[in-house]
Amino acid sequence: MMRYFKIEEKIIDFERKERGLPSDIPGVSGEAVPNGKYYFARIGEGEIIEDAPIFDFFHLKSFGPKKEWEWCIQDLHQLRGVGSIMTGWYISQPFKRLLEKCKIIGSYHFYQSKLLYKGEKLDYWFFQFTPDTVHNIIFPDSVFYLQNEDYIMERIYSYDEYLKVRRYYGRELDKELKVKLLCCKEPFDFCMDRVSGDKLASERLKNEIEDAGLMGVEFFDTSYEIKVLNT
């Protein structure tokens, strides 16, 4: 049975922080990309732009002093500043090659880019992904409950019904509807789940990322079970 994990961007190096060294993992900003704000706004609305130009260039940027912005480079960086309106990751060429072999649920696209690092422009990509995963969820077989309560909801049969129930309990009781069991039709390696809001990675993808030594990601156990029927 395939296991799934939450996958997140690494944003703090706690070992360096304990030693008093720069520890804020830099993100990337696209303020130097020609017409960048125009393209980023469209992508931020969920549009996939097949004929987008090369985004040349992004640069590293952190919350610390500018002299510390380039203290590290990773295979995955968050978007910060100009470009942060987009949903996705800024990834290295090796990370892109790995993802291209994976089964990704939802619409996605890779945009070619350049990352300026210590005076040199490196090949990087913006990986756009969208949370359109509802078609892969079997709602009647999934299990939901109210936050901080043991009460298990009666069956929910569709995403529209899920939204209505979530809005009702959120408005009337100030309670959040949480998922206990997420039942999916097909196996996958990566998705941004619309119900939980989590980015999910298969155990296979997790192992391949770790075996390749790719930097900039962290994995966590989910707070709910994920069951896939057609394995």
PLY file of the C-alpha trace (Angstrom):
ply
format ascii 1.0
element vertex 231
property float x
property float y
property float z
element edge 230
property int vertex1
property int vertex2
end_header
0.00 0.00 0.00
1.44 3.33 -1.08
2.00 5.88 1.67
1.66 9.61 1.18
3.31 12.53 2.93
2.92 16.29 3.13
5.73 17.96 1.20
6.72 21.51 2.06
9.40 24.04 1.21
12.19 24.24 3.75
12.27 27.80 5.07
14.55 27.65 8.14
17.87 25.88 8.76
17.52 25.29 12.51
21.03 23.88 12.88
22.53 27.10 11.53
20.11 29.17 13.62
21.34 27.52 16.81
24.90 28.46 15.81
23.93 32.10 15.22
24.48 31.86 11.45
22.16 33.05 8.67
19.36 30.49 8.70
16.49 32.05 6.73
16.35 29.99 3.52
16.24 32.54 0.68
13.32 32.62 -1.69
13.41 34.04 -5.21
12.06 37.29 -6.64
11.31 38.01 -10.29
11.50 41.81 -10.26
14.16 41.73 -13.02
12.07 39.59 -15.42
10.95 41.70 -18.42
7.14 42.06 -18.31
7.26 39.71 -15.36
4.35 41.24 -13.46
2.12 40.80 -16.54
2.91 37.10 -16.87
2.95 36.43 -13.13
-0.52 37.96 -12.72
-1.95 35.70 -15.42
-0.32 32.63 -13.93
-1.51 33.73 -10.49
-5.08 33.59 -11.81
-4.52 29.96 -12.74
-3.85 30.47 -16.46
-1.30 28.17 -18.11
0.74 30.16 -20.65
2.15 27.78 -23.22
4.09 30.47 -25.13
5.60 32.31 -22.15
9.15 33.60 -22.68
12.11 32.48 -20.61
11.83 34.21 -17.24
15.28 35.80 -17.21
16.06 36.40 -14.42
15.08 35.68 -10.81
17.40 36.35 -7.88
17.62 35.07 -4.32
15.99 37.14 -1.58
15.54 36.56 2.14
14.27 38.50 5.14
17.82 39.13 6.30
20.37 41.71 5.10
21.07 41.74 1.36
24.63 40.53 1.93
23.14 37.26 3.26
20.73 36.61 0.39
23.05 34.19 -1.39
24.27 32.20 1.59
22.73 29.04 0.11
21.15 27.73 -3.06
18.70 24.84 -3.18
16.78 22.69 -5.63
13.51 24.25 -4.46
12.92 27.85 -3.44
9.80 29.70 -2.38
8.63 32.74 -4.33
9.10 36.02 -2.47
8.38 39.53 -3.57
7.65 39.91 -7.28
6.18 36.63 -8.52
4.81 35.44 -5.19
1.28 35.81 -6.58
1.87 32.53 -8.45
1.12 29.09 -7.01
4.06 26.77 -7.45
7.73 26.15 -6.81
10.95 27.50 -8.24
13.00 24.37 -8.95
16.32 23.22 -10.35
16.86 21.22 -13.54
17.39 17.91 -11.63
14.15 18.45 -9.68
12.26 19.10 -12.93
13.61 15.91 -14.52
12.42 13.92 -11.52
8.93 15.48 -11.55
8.56 14.84 -15.29
8.62 11.11 -14.56
5.89 11.38 -11.93
2.12 11.15 -12.06
0.83 14.60 -11.14
-2.85 15.15 -10.40
-4.18 18.52 -11.53
-3.07 20.96 -14.22
0.59 21.94 -14.21
3.28 23.53 -16.34
7.04 24.14 -16.29
8.30 27.61 -17.23
11.94 27.95 -18.21
13.85 30.50 -16.18
17.26 31.78 -15.13
18.43 32.25 -11.56
21.20 34.76 -10.93
23.50 33.34 -8.28
26.87 34.91 -7.45
27.10 36.56 -10.84
26.18 33.45 -12.85
22.85 32.65 -14.46
21.72 29.09 -13.75
18.99 27.04 -15.43
15.92 26.88 -13.21
12.20 26.35 -13.77
8.97 27.63 -12.29
6.71 24.65 -11.62
3.08 25.83 -11.71
0.50 23.51 -10.16
-3.18 23.91 -9.39
-5.46 22.35 -6.76
-7.93 20.90 -9.28
-7.89 17.43 -7.70
-11.60 17.06 -6.95
-12.12 14.61 -9.82
-9.78 12.14 -8.09
-11.59 12.19 -4.73
-14.35 9.70 -3.92
-16.40 11.82 -1.52
-18.94 9.19 -0.34
-16.06 6.96 0.83
-14.09 9.79 2.44
-14.64 10.63 6.12
-14.97 14.13 7.61
-15.33 15.43 11.15
-15.69 18.70 13.03
-12.58 20.31 14.45
-11.93 19.48 18.14
-14.87 17.07 18.20
-15.29 13.32 17.79
-18.46 13.80 15.75
-18.14 12.07 12.38
-20.19 13.66 9.62
-22.76 11.73 7.66
-21.71 10.86 4.15
-20.86 13.73 1.85
-21.50 12.85 -1.78
-19.84 15.62 -3.79
-17.46 18.55 -3.63
-20.38 21.01 -3.84
-22.00 19.33 -0.82
-18.66 19.41 1.00
-18.44 23.18 0.43
-21.99 23.73 1.71
-21.40 21.68 4.86
-18.07 23.40 5.50
-19.59 26.86 5.10
-22.55 26.01 7.36
-20.49 24.75 10.30
-17.92 27.47 9.84
-20.59 30.18 9.92
-22.97 28.73 12.52
-20.59 27.04 14.95
-17.21 28.51 14.05
-16.02 24.95 13.54
-13.73 23.78 10.79
-14.60 20.70 8.76
-11.59 18.39 8.76
-10.79 15.25 6.77
-10.16 11.94 8.57
-9.97 9.68 5.51
-9.31 10.91 1.98
-10.37 8.27 -0.53
-8.89 8.65 -4.03
-9.65 6.93 -7.33
-6.17 6.76 -8.82
-2.66 6.67 -7.34
-0.46 9.72 -7.81
3.02 11.00 -7.00
2.24 14.66 -6.43
-0.78 16.91 -6.04
-2.00 20.00 -4.24
-5.15 18.69 -2.60
-8.11 21.06 -2.67
-9.83 19.54 0.38
-6.97 19.45 2.91
-4.99 22.25 1.30
-1.86 20.12 1.59
0.74 19.40 -1.04
1.07 15.61 -1.11
3.88 13.36 -2.28
3.94 9.61 -2.68
6.47 7.54 -0.79
8.08 6.78 -4.15
8.59 10.48 -4.90
9.84 11.08 -1.36
12.42 8.31 -1.72
13.57 9.55 -5.13
14.00 13.12 -3.86
16.01 11.90 -0.88
18.08 9.46 -2.94
18.92 12.25 -5.42
20.00 14.52 -2.58
17.70 17.34 -3.67
17.72 20.23 -1.23
14.93 22.50 -0.07
12.07 20.16 0.79
10.75 18.63 3.99
8.30 15.77 4.50
5.72 15.34 7.25
3.11 12.74 8.14
-0.45 13.73 7.27
-3.05 14.11 10.03
-5.45 11.94 8.02
-5.41 8.63 6.18
-5.15 8.48 2.38
-6.65 5.45 0.65
-6.33 4.77 -3.08
-8.75 2.28 -4.66
-7.18 1.55 -8.06
-3.66 0.58 -7.04
0 1
1 2
2 3
3 4
4 5
5 6
6 7
7 8
8 9
9 10
10 11
11 12
12 13
13 14
14 15
15 16
16 17
17 18
18 19
19 20
20 21
21 22
22 23
23 24
24 25
25 26
26 27
27 28
28 29
29 30
30 31
31 32
32 33
33 34
34 35
35 36
36 37
37 38
38 39
39 40
40 41
41 42
42 43
43 44
44 45
45 46
46 47
47 48
48 49
49 50
50 51
51 52
52 53
53 54
54 55
55 56
56 57
57 58
58 59
59 60
60 61
61 62
62 63
63 64
64 65
65 66
66 67
67 68
68 69
69 70
70 71
71 72
72 73
73 74
74 75
75 76
76 77
77 78
78 79
79 80
80 81
81 82
82 83
83 84
84 85
85 86
86 87
87 88
88 89
89 90
90 91
91 92
92 93
93 94
94 95
95 96
96 97
97 98
98 99
99 100
100 101
101 102
102 103
103 104
104 105
105 106
106 107
107 108
108 109
109 110
110 111
111 112
112 113
113 114
114 115
115 116
116 117
117 118
118 119
119 120
120 121
121 122
122 123
123 124
124 125
125 126
126 127
127 128
128 129
129 130
130 131
131 132
132 133
133 134
134 135
135 136
136 137
137 138
138 139
139 140
140 141
141 142
142 143
143 144
144 145
145 146
146 147
147 148
148 149
149 150
150 151
151 152
152 153
153 154
154 155
155 156
156 157
157 158
158 159
159 160
160 161
161 162
162 163
163 164
164 165
165 166
166 167
167 168
168 169
169 170
170 171
171 172
172 173
173 174
174 175
175 176
176 177
177 178
178 179
179 180
180 181
181 182
182 183
183 184
184 185
185 186
186 187
187 188
188 189
189 190
190 191
191 192
192 193
193 194
194 195
195 196
196 197
197 198
198 199
199 200
200 201
201 202
202 203
203 204
204 205
205 206
206 207
207 208
208 209
209 210
210 211
211 212
212 213
213 214
214 215
215 216
216 217
217 218
218 219
219 220
220 221
221 222
222 223
223 224
224 225
225 226
226 227
227 228
228 229
229 230
